[in-house]
Amino acid sequence: MTHEQAAELVSTANDLLALGDRLDAVAHALTDEGQPQSSYQPLVDATGHIAGAICSTLDALTAQSVERRAL
């Protein structure tokens, strides 16, 4: 993995984190308004998927770092 590819992964993870934060804020706002869970559950589910994507991104960066150290 090149430095540019790693930087792109970090940038993507940051974008995903920001999106997850926005989805979480909307879900909380809907909860505060007394909306039924069915109104915001897809947002909660999406936040979980985003968290998984961020974890995968970080795992890829970690694996790359370990490979570079081994060389």
N, CA, C and O atoms as a GROMACS GRO file, in nm:
protein
  284
    1MET      N    1   0.085  -0.117   0.000
    1MET     CA    2   0.000   0.000   0.000
    1MET      C    3   0.090   0.123   0.000
    1MET      O    4   0.185   0.134   0.077
    2THR      N    5   0.056   0.213  -0.088
    2THR     CA    6   0.135   0.336  -0.095
    2THR      C    7   0.088   0.435   0.011
    2THR      O    8  -0.017   0.419   0.073
    3HIS      N    9   0.170   0.537   0.028
    3HIS     CA   10   0.134   0.643   0.122
    3HIS      C   11   0.003   0.708   0.079
    3HIS      O   12  -0.081   0.740   0.164
    4GLU      N   13  -0.014   0.727  -0.050
    4GLU     CA   14  -0.136   0.790  -0.102
    4GLU      C   15  -0.259   0.702  -0.075
    4GLU      O   16  -0.366   0.754  -0.041
    5GLN      N   17  -0.244   0.572  -0.089
    5GLN     CA   18  -0.356   0.481  -0.062
    5GLN      C   19  -0.391   0.484   0.087
    5GLN      O   20  -0.509   0.485   0.123
    6ALA      N   21  -0.290   0.484   0.171
    6ALA     CA   22  -0.316   0.490   0.315
    6ALA      C   23  -0.384   0.621   0.352
    6ALA      O   24  -0.476   0.623   0.434
    7ALA      N   25  -0.339   0.730   0.292
    7ALA     CA   26  -0.401   0.860   0.319
    7ALA      C   27  -0.547   0.859   0.274
    7ALA      O   28  -0.633   0.917   0.342
    8GLU      N   29  -0.575   0.795   0.163
    8GLU     CA   30  -0.714   0.786   0.114
    8GLU      C   31  -0.799   0.704   0.210
    8GLU      O   32  -0.914   0.738   0.235
    9LEU      N   33  -0.743   0.595   0.262
    9LEU     CA   34  -0.817   0.515   0.361
    9LEU      C   35  -0.848   0.596   0.486
    9LEU      O   36  -0.959   0.590   0.539
   10VAL      N   37  -0.751   0.673   0.532
   10VAL     CA   38  -0.773   0.756   0.651
   10VAL      C   39  -0.880   0.861   0.621
   10VAL      O   40  -0.967   0.887   0.705
   11SER      N   41  -0.873   0.922   0.505
   11SER     CA   42  -0.972   1.023   0.467
   11SER      C   43  -1.112   0.961   0.460
   11SER      O   44  -1.209   1.020   0.506
   12THR      N   45  -1.120   0.843   0.403
   12THR     CA   46  -1.249   0.774   0.393
   12THR      C   47  -1.303   0.739   0.531
   12THR      O   48  -1.422   0.755   0.557
   13ALA      N   49  -1.216   0.693   0.618
   13ALA     CA   50  -1.259   0.662   0.755
   13ALA      C   51  -1.312   0.787   0.824
   13ALA      O   52  -1.412   0.782   0.895
   14ASN      N   53  -1.244   0.900   0.804
   14ASN     CA   54  -1.292   1.025   0.862
   14ASN      C   55  -1.429   1.064   0.808
   14ASN      O   56  -1.516   1.108   0.882
   15ASP      N   57  -1.448   1.048   0.676
   15ASP     CA   58  -1.577   1.077   0.615
   15ASP      C   59  -1.686   0.987   0.671
   15ASP      O   60  -1.797   1.033   0.700
   16LEU      N   61  -1.655   0.858   0.685
   16LEU     CA   62  -1.752   0.764   0.740
   16LEU      C   63  -1.786   0.798   0.884
   16LEU      O   64  -1.902   0.788   0.925
   17LEU      N   65  -1.687   0.838   0.961
   17LEU     CA   66  -1.711   0.875   1.099
   17LEU      C   67  -1.803   0.996   1.108
   17LEU      O   68  -1.894   1.000   1.190
   18ALA      N   69  -1.780   1.094   1.023
   18ALA     CA   70  -1.866   1.213   1.021
   18ALA      C   71  -2.009   1.176   0.982
   18ALA      O   72  -2.105   1.226   1.041
   19LEU      N   73  -2.024   1.088   0.882
   19LEU     CA   74  -2.156   1.044   0.842
   19LEU      C   75  -2.225   0.969   0.956
   19LEU      O   76  -2.343   0.991   0.982
   20GLY      N   77  -2.153   0.882   1.022
   20GLY     CA   78  -2.209   0.809   1.135
   20GLY      C   79  -2.254   0.902   1.246
   20GLY      O   80  -2.359   0.881   1.306
   21ASP      N   81  -2.176   1.006   1.272
   21ASP     CA   82  -2.213   1.104   1.374
   21ASP      C   83  -2.343   1.176   1.336
   21ASP      O   84  -2.428   1.200   1.421
   22ARG      N   85  -2.355   1.210   1.207
   22ARG     CA   86  -2.478   1.278   1.161
   22ARG      C   87  -2.599   1.186   1.172
   22ARG      O   88  -2.705   1.228   1.218
   23LEU      N   89  -2.583   1.061   1.131
   23LEU     CA   90  -2.694   0.966   1.142
   23LEU      C   91  -2.734   0.945   1.288
   23LEU      O   92  -2.852   0.936   1.320
   24ASP      N   93  -2.636   0.937   1.374
   24ASP     CA   94  -2.662   0.920   1.517
   24ASP      C   95  -2.738   1.040   1.573
   24ASP      O   96  -2.831   1.024   1.651
   25ALA      N   97  -2.698   1.159   1.532
   25ALA     CA   98  -2.766   1.280   1.579
   25ALA      C   99  -2.912   1.283   1.534
   25ALA      O  100  -3.001   1.320   1.610
   26VAL      N  101  -2.937   1.242   1.408
   26VAL     CA  102  -3.075   1.239   1.357
   26VAL      C  103  -3.156   1.135   1.433
   26VAL      O  104  -3.270   1.160   1.471
   27ALA      N  105  -3.098   1.018   1.455
   27ALA     CA  106  -3.169   0.913   1.530
   27ALA      C  107  -3.204   0.961   1.670
   27ALA      O  108  -3.315   0.938   1.717
   28HIS      N  109  -3.110   1.029   1.736
   28HIS     CA  110  -3.138   1.082   1.871
   28HIS      C  111  -3.246   1.189   1.867
   28HIS      O  112  -3.331   1.195   1.956
   29ALA      N  113  -3.243   1.273   1.765
   29ALA     CA  114  -3.346   1.377   1.753
   29ALA      C  115  -3.484   1.314   1.734
   29ALA      O  116  -3.582   1.359   1.793
   30LEU      N  117  -3.491   1.209   1.653
   30LEU     CA  118  -3.619   1.141   1.635
   30LEU      C  119  -3.666   1.076   1.764
   30LEU      O  120  -3.785   1.076   1.794
   31THR      N  121  -3.573   1.020   1.839
   31THR     CA  122  -3.606   0.960   1.968
   31THR      C  123  -3.660   1.067   2.063
   31THR      O  124  -3.761   1.047   2.130
   32ASP      N  125  -3.591   1.180   2.067
   32ASP     CA  126  -3.633   1.289   2.155
   32ASP      C  127  -3.771   1.343   2.119
   32ASP      O  128  -3.844   1.390   2.206
   33GLU      N  129  -3.807   1.335   1.990
   33GLU     CA  130  -3.938   1.380   1.945
   33GLU      C  131  -4.047   1.278   1.973
   33GLU      O  132  -4.165   1.303   1.950
   34GLY      N  133  -4.006   1.162   2.023
   34GLY     CA  134  -4.103   1.058   2.055
   34GLY      C  135  -4.144   0.974   1.936
   34GLY      O  136  -4.248   0.907   1.940
   35GLN      N  137  -4.065   0.976   1.830
   35GLN     CA  138  -4.095   0.896   1.713
   35GLN      C  139  -4.079   0.748   1.747
   35GLN      O  140  -3.996   0.712   1.830
   36PRO      N  141  -4.158   0.662   1.683
   36PRO     CA  142  -4.142   0.519   1.709
   36PRO      C  143  -4.007   0.469   1.659
   36PRO      O  144  -3.948   0.525   1.567
   37GLN      N  145  -3.961   0.364   1.722
   37GLN     CA  146  -3.829   0.310   1.687
   37GLN      C  147  -3.820   0.274   1.540
   37GLN      O  148  -3.712   0.283   1.481
   38SER      N  149  -3.930   0.234   1.480
   38SER     CA  150  -3.926   0.197   1.338
   38SER      C  151  -3.888   0.316   1.250
   38SER      O  152  -3.843   0.298   1.137
   39SER      N  153  -3.906   0.438   1.301
   39SER     CA  154  -3.870   0.558   1.224
   39SER      C  155  -3.720   0.579   1.217
   39SER      O  156  -3.670   0.634   1.119
   40TYR      N  157  -3.649   0.536   1.318
   40TYR     CA  158  -3.506   0.564   1.322
   40TYR      C  159  -3.418   0.439   1.325
   40TYR      O  160  -3.296   0.450   1.321
   41GLN      N  161  -3.478   0.322   1.332
   41GLN     CA  162  -3.398   0.199   1.337
   41GLN      C  163  -3.307   0.184   1.215
   41GLN      O  164  -3.193   0.141   1.231
   42PRO      N  165  -3.353   0.217   1.093
   42PRO     CA  166  -3.260   0.208   0.979
   42PRO      C  167  -3.137   0.297   0.996
   42PRO      O  168  -3.029   0.262   0.950
   43LEU      N  169  -3.153   0.411   1.061
   43LEU     CA  170  -3.037   0.498   1.086
   43LEU      C  171  -2.941   0.432   1.184
   43LEU      O  172  -2.819   0.438   1.167
   44VAL      N  173  -2.997   0.370   1.286
   44VAL     CA  174  -2.913   0.300   1.384
   44VAL      C  175  -2.840   0.184   1.316
   44VAL      O  176  -2.721   0.162   1.340
   45ASP      N  177  -2.912   0.112   1.231
   45ASP     CA  178  -2.849   0.001   1.158
   45ASP      C  179  -2.736   0.052   1.068
   45ASP      O  180  -2.628  -0.007   1.062
   46ALA      N  181  -2.761   0.163   0.999
   46ALA     CA  182  -2.659   0.220   0.910
   46ALA      C  183  -2.536   0.263   0.989
   46ALA      O  184  -2.423   0.247   0.944
   47THR      N  185  -2.559   0.318   1.108
   47THR     CA  186  -2.447   0.360   1.192
   47THR      C  187  -2.361   0.239   1.228
   47THR      O  188  -2.238   0.248   1.230
   48GLY      N  189  -2.425   0.125   1.255
   48GLY     CA  190  -2.350   0.003   1.284
   48GLY      C  191  -2.269  -0.044   1.164
   48GLY      O  192  -2.156  -0.090   1.180
   49HIS      N  193  -2.326  -0.033   1.045
   49HIS     CA  194  -2.253  -0.071   0.924
   49HIS      C  195  -2.134   0.022   0.901
   49HIS      O  196  -2.027  -0.022   0.859
   50ILE      N  197  -2.154   0.149   0.928
   50ILE     CA  198  -2.045   0.246   0.914
   50ILE      C  199  -1.934   0.214   1.012
   50ILE      O  200  -1.816   0.219   0.977
   51ALA      N  201  -1.970   0.181   1.135
   51ALA     CA  202  -1.869   0.143   1.234
   51ALA      C  203  -1.790   0.022   1.186
   51ALA      O  204  -1.668   0.016   1.203
   52GLY      N  205  -1.859  -0.074   1.126
   52GLY     CA  206  -1.790  -0.191   1.071
   52GLY      C  207  -1.694  -0.154   0.960
   52GLY      O  208  -1.584  -0.209   0.951
   53ALA      N  209  -1.736  -0.061   0.875
   53ALA     CA  210  -1.648  -0.017   0.766
   53ALA      C  211  -1.525   0.055   0.820
   53ALA      O  212  -1.415   0.037   0.768
   54ILE      N  213  -1.544   0.135   0.923
   54ILE     CA  214  -1.431   0.204   0.984
   54ILE      C  215  -1.335   0.102   1.046
   54ILE      O  216  -1.213   0.114   1.031
   55CYS      N  217  -1.390   0.004   1.114
   55CYS     CA  218  -1.304  -0.101   1.173
   55CYS      C  219  -1.225  -0.175   1.066
   55CYS      O  220  -1.107  -0.205   1.084
   56SER      N  221  -1.290  -0.205   0.954
   56SER     CA  222  -1.221  -0.272   0.844
   56SER      C  223  -1.109  -0.185   0.788
   56SER      O  224  -1.001  -0.234   0.756
   57THR      N  225  -1.137  -0.056   0.777
   57THR     CA  226  -1.036   0.038   0.727
   57THR      C  227  -0.916   0.042   0.821
   57THR      O  228  -0.802   0.036   0.777
   58LEU      N  229  -0.944   0.051   0.949
   58LEU     CA  230  -0.835   0.055   1.047
   58LEU      C  231  -0.758  -0.076   1.049
   58LEU      O  232  -0.636  -0.076   1.064
   59ASP      N  233  -0.829  -0.188   1.033
   59ASP     CA  234  -0.761  -0.318   1.026
   59ASP      C  235  -0.668  -0.324   0.906
   59ASP      O  236  -0.557  -0.378   0.916
   60ALA      N  237  -0.712  -0.270   0.793
   60ALA     CA  238  -0.628  -0.269   0.673
   60ALA      C  239  -0.503  -0.185   0.696
   60ALA      O  240  -0.393  -0.224   0.657
   61LEU      N  241  -0.520  -0.070   0.760
   61LEU     CA  242  -0.405   0.015   0.790
   61LEU      C  243  -0.309  -0.054   0.887
   61LEU      O  244  -0.188  -0.045   0.871
   62THR      N  245  -0.364  -0.120   0.986
   62THR     CA  246  -0.281  -0.191   1.083
   62THR      C  247  -0.204  -0.304   1.016
   62THR      O  248  -0.085  -0.321   1.041
   63ALA      N  249  -0.273  -0.380   0.932
   63ALA     CA  250  -0.207  -0.490   0.861
   63ALA      C  251  -0.095  -0.436   0.774
   63ALA      O  252   0.013  -0.496   0.767
   64GLN      N  253  -0.119  -0.327   0.706
   64GLN     CA  254  -0.016  -0.266   0.621
   64GLN      C  255   0.104  -0.221   0.704
   64GLN      O  256   0.220  -0.238   0.664
   65SER      N  257   0.075  -0.164   0.819
   65SER     CA  258   0.182  -0.118   0.907
   65SER      C  259   0.268  -0.235   0.955
   65SER      O  260   0.390  -0.226   0.959
   66VAL      N  261   0.202  -0.344   0.990
   66VAL     CA  262   0.274  -0.464   1.037
   66VAL      C  263   0.359  -0.522   0.924
   66VAL      O  264   0.472  -0.564   0.947
   67GLU      N  265   0.302  -0.524   0.803
   67GLU     CA  266   0.378  -0.576   0.688
   67GLU      C  267   0.503  -0.492   0.661
   67GLU      O  268   0.610  -0.544   0.632
   68ARG      N  269   0.487  -0.361   0.672
   68ARG     CA  270   0.602  -0.274   0.646
   68ARG      C  271   0.711  -0.292   0.751
   68ARG      O  272   0.830  -0.289   0.720
   69ARG      N  273   0.669  -0.311   0.874
   69ARG     CA  274   0.768  -0.332   0.981
   69ARG      C  275   0.844  -0.461   0.962
   69ARG      O  276   0.961  -0.471   0.996
   70ALA      N  277   0.775  -0.563   0.907
   70ALA     CA  278   0.838  -0.693   0.886
   70ALA      C  279   0.943  -0.688   0.776
   70ALA      O  280   1.032  -0.772   0.771
   71LEU      N  281   0.931  -0.590   0.688
   71LEU     CA  282   1.030  -0.582   0.578
   71LEU      C  283   1.153  -0.522   0.631
   71LEU      O  284   1.250  -0.505   0.558
   0.00000   0.00000   0.00000
